[in-house]
Amino acid sequence: MLRSATGLPFDDIRNLVAQMPGPDEAARAAAAERQRQLVKPPGALGRLEEIAIRIAGWQGREIPAINRPTVAVFAATHGVAGRGVSPYPPEVTKQMVATFTNGKAAVNQICGVFGAGLRVFDLALDLPTPDIVEQDALTEAECAATMAFGMEALAGEPDLLCLGEMGIGNTTVAAAIFHGLYGGEAEEWVGPGTGSTGEVLARKIAAVRAAVARSKAHLDDPLEVLRKLGGREVAAMAGAILAARLQRVPVVLDGYVVTAAAAVLKALDPTALDHCFAGHVSAEPAHRVVLERLGLRPLLDLDMRLGEGSGAALAIGVVKAALACHAGMSTFAEAGVADA
């Protein structure tokens, strides 16, 4: 676990946030100039140009490349799932982790299409975090240690990190984090998740409302929101996003739960997500609102709500296509084409 001079675990996290580097502006400028010289009208490739220029800044080179994309899926269990906030029982989390390991989930197939590695992180699946309606999900030390564990997603030196999650009950946890960070009413942040309707949805809304009310004295500190209302996978993903920033690795975020981790960092520092892309906007109703608050435009909009990193993994194809055009297209001069 990280150690600070004060001995307070969250101070370590705040110190790391304060050390976040920015992009290489010279590389960004060089990539933007190259885009202006490629055989196309200015801006004709739309957001593909923006993607290439942004990644150039983080990789510190005019012509960036993605050779080692990795999808990291963090799995955890939640005590609040015992309240019947999902139509699926808690044991599905472990069953799905086994499916990932066996290569038979959707994310496995998508990773195979785009040549991405898949790493699955089991976050003490036999030990659910406490029910957030009644208790804090984590202590400060546990939360900081879990964030540090999430930083291990960078151990294989990926050049693009895509984040996903698995955990029955974790859209309840994500909704509680957004309610805690952004206010409003619980109903604004709670959606169907894996298919909650009727009484199940009502229990989910009630759980989010009660959990945030219990924590109301601490909602001004994003890290306290995370530890009180979050889960191990959310804390670990926040650590992974932060570690990627420190190593200048671009990140692709998946859906509603992944963006809860991102929202905590954004609340700590408005620039914390400058290296991040939203892979897609999910069918979870509040996800589009969250992305707007985070200042992130989704790369894809396919009505997906599966989780497990599937939307982020699909976006690898868009990122790779953007960089292939940036690197492989001729300039006007090279092609002998008259420039406007």
C-alpha positions in Angstrom: 0.0 0.0 0.0 1.1 3.6 -0.6 2.5 5.6 2.3 2.5 9.3 2.9 4.3 11.5 5.3 1.1 12.1 7.2 0.2 8.5 7.4 -3.3 9.2 6.0 -4.0 6.9 3.0 -6.1 9.4 1.1 -3.3 12.0 1.2 -1.3 9.6 -0.9 -4.0 9.7 -3.6 -4.3 13.4 -3.4 -0.5 13.7 -3.8 -0.6 11.6 -6.9 -3.5 13.6 -8.4 -1.3 16.7 -7.8 1.5 15.1 -9.8 -0.6 14.3 -12.9 1.3 15.3 -16.1 -0.2 17.0 -19.0 0.1 16.1 -22.7 3.2 16.9 -24.8 2.0 20.1 -26.5 4.7 20.0 -29.1 3.6 16.5 -30.2 0.0 17.6 -30.3 0.9 20.5 -32.5 3.0 18.4 -34.8 0.1 15.9 -35.2 -2.4 18.6 -35.8 -0.1 20.0 -38.6 0.2 16.6 -40.1 -3.6 16.3 -40.2 -3.7 19.6 -42.1 -1.3 18.1 -44.7 -3.1 14.8 -45.3 -5.0 14.2 -48.6 -8.4 15.3 -47.4 -10.3 18.5 -46.8 -9.6 20.0 -43.4 -11.6 18.3 -40.7 -13.1 15.7 -43.2 -12.3 12.8 -40.8 -14.1 14.5 -38.0 -13.4 13.1 -34.6 -10.9 10.6 -36.0 -8.6 13.5 -36.4 -9.2 14.6 -32.8 -8.5 11.1 -31.5 -5.1 10.9 -33.3 -4.0 14.3 -32.1 -5.0 13.6 -28.5 -3.1 10.3 -28.4 -0.1 11.9 -30.1 0.0 14.3 -27.1 -0.1 11.6 -24.6 2.4 9.4 -26.4 4.7 12.4 -27.1 5.1 11.7 -30.8 3.7 13.1 -34.0 2.6 9.7 -35.3 1.3 7.6 -32.4 0.5 3.9 -32.5 -1.5 1.4 -30.5 0.2 -2.0 -30.3 -0.8 -3.3 -26.9 -4.4 -2.5 -26.2 -5.6 -4.1 -22.9 -9.1 -4.5 -21.5 -9.0 -4.7 -17.7 -12.2 -6.0 -16.1 -12.6 -5.5 -12.3 -15.0 -7.7 -10.5 -16.4 -7.3 -7.0 -19.4 -8.2 -4.9 -21.7 -5.9 -2.9 -23.7 -6.3 0.3 -26.4 -4.0 -1.1 -27.2 -6.8 -3.7 -28.8 -8.6 -0.8 -31.6 -6.1 -0.8 -32.9 -7.4 -4.1 -31.8 -4.4 -6.2 -31.1 -6.6 -9.2 -33.1 -9.3 -11.0 -30.0 -11.5 -10.8 -28.6 -13.1 -7.7 -25.2 -12.1 -6.3 -23.6 -15.4 -7.3 -23.8 -14.4 -11.0 -20.7 -12.2 -10.4 -18.5 -15.2 -9.8 -20.1 -17.2 -12.6 -19.5 -14.4 -15.1 -15.8 -14.1 -14.0 -15.5 -17.8 -14.8 -17.0 -17.1 -18.2 -14.4 -14.4 -18.8 -11.7 -16.8 -17.8 -13.1 -19.5 -20.2 -13.1 -17.0 -23.1 -16.9 -17.3 -23.6 -18.2 -13.8 -22.7 -19.0 -11.0 -25.2 -15.9 -9.1 -24.2 -13.7 -12.0 -25.1 -15.0 -12.1 -28.6 -14.6 -8.3 -29.1 -11.0 -8.4 -27.7 -10.3 -11.1 -30.2 -11.5 -9.0 -33.1 -9.3 -6.1 -32.3 -6.2 -7.9 -30.9 -6.7 -6.7 -27.4 -5.4 -8.5 -24.3 -7.9 -9.2 -21.5 -7.1 -9.1 -17.8 -9.7 -10.0 -15.2 -9.2 -8.7 -11.6 -11.0 -10.7 -8.8 -11.5 -8.3 -6.0 -12.2 -10.6 -3.0 -15.4 -12.0 -4.6 -16.1 -14.1 -1.5 -16.1 -11.0 0.7 -18.9 -8.6 -0.3 -18.5 -5.0 0.8 -21.0 -4.0 3.5 -24.5 -3.0 2.6 -24.0 0.8 1.8 -27.5 1.5 3.2 -26.2 0.6 6.7 -22.4 0.9 6.6 -19.5 2.4 4.7 -18.4 0.2 1.8 -14.7 0.6 2.7 -12.4 2.1 5.3 -10.0 4.8 4.2 -7.1 2.4 4.3 -9.1 -0.3 2.4 -10.2 2.2 -0.3 -6.7 3.6 -0.8 -5.2 0.1 -0.9 -7.8 -1.0 -3.5 -7.0 2.0 -5.6 -3.4 1.0 -5.4 -4.3 -2.5 -6.5 -6.1 -1.1 -9.5 -2.9 0.5 -10.6 -1.6 -3.0 -11.4 -3.6 -2.8 -14.6 -0.7 -0.9 -16.0 1.8 -3.6 -15.1 1.8 -5.1 -18.6 2.6 -1.7 -20.1 -0.5 -1.4 -22.3 -0.4 1.6 -24.7 -4.2 1.8 -24.5 -6.2 0.8 -21.4 -9.9 0.0 -21.7 -11.8 -0.4 -18.4 -14.7 -2.7 -17.6 -16.4 -4.2 -14.6 -18.6 -7.0 -13.3 -20.6 -7.0 -10.1 -24.2 -7.6 -9.4 -25.5 -4.5 -7.6 -22.9 -2.2 -8.9 -25.3 0.0 -10.9 -26.9 0.7 -7.5 -23.5 1.7 -6.2 -22.7 3.8 -9.2 -26.0 5.6 -8.9 -25.3 6.3 -5.2 -21.9 7.8 -6.1 -23.5 10.1 -8.8 -26.3 11.1 -6.4 -23.6 11.8 -3.7 -21.4 13.9 -6.1 -24.1 15.7 -8.1 -27.1 15.9 -5.8 -30.7 15.9 -7.2 -33.0 13.0 -6.4 -32.2 9.4 -6.3 -34.6 8.7 -9.1 -32.5 10.8 -11.5 -29.5 8.5 -11.2 -31.1 5.0 -10.8 -31.9 3.1 -14.0 -32.7 -0.5 -14.9 -29.1 -1.8 -14.9 -29.4 -5.5 -15.7 -33.1 -5.2 -16.1 -34.6 -3.9 -12.8 -38.3 -3.0 -13.1 -41.3 -2.7 -10.7 -40.5 -3.6 -7.1 -36.9 -4.3 -7.9 -36.4 -0.9 -9.3 -38.2 0.7 -6.3 -35.9 -1.2 -3.9 -32.9 0.1 -5.9 -34.1 3.7 -5.7 -34.8 3.4 -2.0 -31.3 1.9 -1.3 -29.6 4.7 -3.2 -31.6 7.4 -1.4 -30.9 5.8 2.0 -27.2 5.3 1.4 -26.6 8.9 0.3 -28.7 10.2 3.2 -26.6 8.2 5.7 -23.4 9.7 4.2 -24.7 13.3 3.8 -22.1 14.8 6.2 -19.2 13.7 4.0 -20.4 14.4 0.4 -18.0 17.4 0.0 -15.0 15.0 -0.3 -15.0 12.9 -3.5 -12.8 10.2 -1.9 -15.2 9.9 1.0 -18.0 9.5 -1.4 -16.1 6.7 -3.0 -15.3 4.9 0.2 -18.7 5.3 1.7 -20.8 4.5 -1.3 -18.6 2.7 -3.8 -17.2 -0.8 -4.2 -13.9 -2.4 -4.7 -14.2 -2.5 -8.5 -15.0 1.3 -8.5 -12.1 2.1 -6.3 -9.7 -0.1 -8.3 -10.8 1.5 -11.6 -10.2 5.0 -10.1 -6.7 3.8 -9.3 -6.2 2.4 -12.8 -7.3 5.7 -14.4 -4.9 7.6 -12.2 -2.0 5.3 -12.8 -2.6 5.5 -16.6 -2.5 9.3 -16.4 0.8 9.2 -14.4 2.2 6.9 -17.2 0.7 9.0 -20.0 -1.4 6.0 -21.2 -4.8 6.9 -22.9 -7.8 5.3 -21.3 -11.1 4.2 -22.8 -14.0 4.1 -20.3 -16.9 1.7 -20.6 -20.3 2.4 -19.3 -22.2 3.7 -16.2 -20.2 2.0 -13.5 -16.8 2.8 -15.0 -17.7 6.5 -15.3 -18.6 6.5 -11.6 -14.9 5.9 -10.9 -13.9 8.6 -13.4 -16.4 11.0 -11.8 -14.6 10.7 -8.5 -11.3 11.8 -10.0 -12.9 14.6 -12.0 -14.3 15.9 -8.8 -10.8 15.9 -7.3 -9.3 17.7 -10.3 -11.1 19.1 -13.3 -8.3 18.0 -15.6 -8.1 14.4 -14.3 -9.8 12.8 -17.3 -7.9 14.7 -20.1 -6.4 11.4 -21.1 -9.7 9.5 -21.2 -12.2 8.7 -24.0 -15.8 7.6 -23.4 -16.0 4.3 -25.4 -19.8 4.5 -25.7 -22.9 5.9 -24.2 -24.9 3.1 -22.6 -28.7 2.6 -22.6 -28.6 3.3 -18.8 -30.7 6.5 -18.8 -28.4 8.7 -16.6 -25.2 7.7 -18.4 -25.6 10.4 -21.1 -26.1 13.0 -18.4 -23.0 11.8 -16.6 -20.9 12.0 -19.7 -22.0 15.6 -20.3 -21.0 16.4 -16.7 -17.6 14.8 -17.3 -17.1 16.7 -20.6 -16.8 13.4 -22.5 -18.3 12.7 -26.0 -18.9 9.0 -26.6 -17.2 7.4 -29.5 -20.1 4.9 -30.0 -23.9 4.9 -29.4 -25.2 1.4 -29.8 -27.8 1.0 -27.0 -25.5 -1.4 -25.2 -25.8 -1.9 -21.4 -23.8 -5.1 -20.9 -20.8 -3.8 -18.9 -17.8 -6.0 -18.7 -15.8 -3.6 -20.9 -17.7 -4.4 -24.0 -18.3 -0.9 -25.2 -14.8 0.2 -24.4 -13.4 -2.8 -26.3 -15.5 -2.0 -29.3 -14.1 1.5 -29.3 -10.6 0.1 -29.8 -11.5 -0.3 -33.5 -12.3 3.4 -33.8 -9.1 4.4 -32.1 -7.0 2.1 -34.3 -8.7 3.3 -37.4 -8.0 6.9 -36.4 -4.3 6.2 -35.9 -4.1 4.2 -39.1 -5.4 7.1 -41.1 -3.1 9.5 -39.4 0.0 7.3 -40.0 -0.8 5.8 -43.4 -2.4 8.5 -45.5 -0.3 10.5 -47.9 0.2 14.2 -47.6 -0.7 16.4 -50.5 3.0 16.8 -51.3 3.6 13.0 -51.2 0.6 12.2 -53.4 1.2 15.0 -55.8 -2.3 16.3 -55.2 -3.0 20.0 -55.3 -3.8 21.5 -51.9 -6.7 23.9 -51.6 
